[in-house]
Each structure stands twice: as structure tokens, then as C-alpha cells.
Amino acid sequence: MQENHDIQDNEDLYEHYRFVATEGQEPLRVDKFLMNFIENATRNKIQQAAKAGNILVNDIAVKSNYKVKPKDVVRVVLSYPPHENLLVAEDIPINIVYEDDDVIVVNKEPGMVVHPGHGNYSGTLVNGLIHHIENLPKNSNERPGLVHRIDKDTSGLLVIAKTEHAMAHLSKQFFDKTTERLYHALVWGTVENDSGTIEGHIGRSQKDRMQMTVYPDGEFGKPAVTHYRVLERFTYVTLVECKLETGRTHQIRAHFKYIGHTLFNDERYGGDQILKGTTFTKYKQFVDNCFKVLPRQALHAKTLGFVHPTSGKVMQFNSEVPEDIEACLEKWRRYAVNSIEE
């Protein structure tokens, strides 16, 4: 659980990170604990912060060898505001597919981070949006215009709110699960059923804080539902269409790993390894070539539908599958045909 704040406390320190240890937390040094949570952080930097009195557990400064226990509140406080709250407008090309007085629909390129955060303080979609339009409304996390987001290396459609009314209206639609969101994903293995539903609470992994994991008994995390149908099968991988009923962090990536079909070239979840196929050197070379053509997880937000916050009209947008995914699919199509012929 992470929250970033821009309010200053009594000692002129700003809270940059706040994490609450889960009930299942094993005793773990606070420097190791924070390394699991904070992307791109080094142990040396965390230890220096502890030395300076900038790491607090339950509001008391601790040394880096402090053992984190269940329900501990761990905070990192520094003498300057978080970078992500010092938003700078940047003239960044944005692929806008629709815009009116209330909303903007963008087709996000792969590799673009949606909003500033640790290690990504510029070049994000939000930096470009605030250059394009002033006074975007802020959501509950102080992020201008955002009512939902997609991962850095996922491409596809996003809707942005331009007014407070649009923000409230769209946020409620996402909360009520009335929006339409269809994704295309290439996953490892042969998905046997032509269609199906994956259910299971999704929460942060206890072992790797950069991953989300499925808790089927619901002991941790939040409820998540993904419907899917198979579009094409290519011997060792399958192209699926996913319909999101909920919108949890890494939902499709975590759900498909859970059922044994990790997304193709999803580095964070192990999909950048050869998970299905033969041991032939020629096959390994073929997969490596696919990874080079598509150097990211094979996930694209293809369709987005919502009710317009002012007109009440049902809006639906579709985007083309990006060139990198299409090139990878073509390689697998040819491979599948050749496999049959052999």
C-alpha cells in the first residue's frame, strides 16, 4: 500500500513513501523491506536515509537494521517535496484520438509512463497533458486528469477527464464497472478453452513487491475478474482478447500467470524466458527474434467504451494493434504454418 503526499509536517519534512506491513509480514530488516517496495532504490541510499533519520516506523526514526513487523507503518520523509508533485508541463507528442470540452481519449505508445513517480519524473503522459491543457482536475491521488491508467510497456487507449464534473462522472463509471475495456494479449502456452473467466483477489506479492499476485482464497488483495476468449492459437503461444470487469494493477498479467499462461515477453513476471516449446537451438533463435521485434509484454488496450459525462452518449473507441505486436504475431503465424507442414 503506497501513498504519496505533498503536505509538510511539523519538522519541515515531506512524506515521500508510506507503506503498511501486511499481517503476514515476516520479520525483515527495514532496508531490505524498502528495497522490495521502491523501484530503482539501492540499499546504500536507503541506509544513508536511515542514518539521516529519514526512515520512520510508527513515527519513530529507526536504523537500517530495524526488523519490520506486521502492521508497522514505514515512512520515508525528506526535506523537499516529492518530485511527482512538482509537475512540469512538457511539449511531448501525444496521440489524441478524440477530444471535446470534457474528455480526451489518447492512444498511448508503449514505453510511455502514464504519471510521474519514483525514477520517472519527466516525459510522462501527464507531463504532456498539462502542456496541452491547463488546469486539469486532480484525482484523489493528486494526478491531473487520470481516471484509470495502463502500465508503461502496455500500449493503447486511455480516457482523460478535462473538468471536475467529467472526473467525478468517469470515476464512478470505473468504480461501478460499467466501462468497456478490451485488451489483446499474447500468452505462453495453448489456452485450451475457447473462452473463460479468471477470478481471484489480486494484491502485492509477499516475495517480490514489484509483482502482483493472486490470492484465490481472498486473504489479501482486492477482488478481480478477467473474462477472456481465444482469438488465435500458434503452436506454443495463444492470442487472447481480455475483457476487464475490474481494473486492478497488473490484473491481466497476474491473472494469466496464475492460470499458467504468462504474457509473452513480460519480463517482470518471467515471460521473457522460453516457457513452452522445443529445446532445438533453431526454436530458441526464433523466440529470441520475436523478443527483439517485441521488446515488451504483449499487451494492448484495444477498445475503450464509456458514457459521455455531459451528453450521456455511449462512446466507443478502437485502436489498431501496434506494429511491434503485429510483427511478432506474423512471425508466430508463419512458424505455426511451417510446423504443420513439417
Disulfide bonds with the S-S distance in Angstrom:
none
